[in-house]
């Protein structure tokens, strides 16, 4: 599965003008880059796990990652700096978000387990050579990846919970029609 993801990422990046930066190539000043969320720099789905119906912010599901790739031009620019940072852009600036730091291209890092994002809706991940709200020198340009948050706990509740129980009565073990018709209202003969 990882090989398939790596091959798909490589094919996507070739179309995006990615240079032949090998995994482990150090990030240096004056380089262009793109950010990757789950291997993509296009609009990406990020799964969240928000079990309660009133919960509006929750954790990101496991096995999702962030990465950076070098490109020949456009997109983000390191300026005079030699590392990159990634974070989910917060809607409210109370506390700084949890950042992931990159020193090399071609590496993917797990989204930190403490990250809290909207349970559903849209957002952005920022990739920048300047850390979140840090005073930095001029000349760097961030890049963003748009994300769509999908709450897999809510999907599980709808698909795996109530509807399965409603469809199979416990006393029979056989499926029941979701919309009983007149035949089900007739008295037995």
Secondary structure, 3 states (H helix, E strand, C coil): CHHHHHHHHHHHHHHCCECCCCCCCECCCCCEEEEEECCECCCEEEEEECCCCCCCEEEECCCCEEEEEEECCCCEECCCCCCEEEEECCCCCCCCCCCEEECECCCEEECCCCCEEECCEEEEEEEECCCCCCCCCCCCECEEEEEEEEEHHHHHHHHHHHHHHHHECCCCCCECCCCCCHHHHCCCC
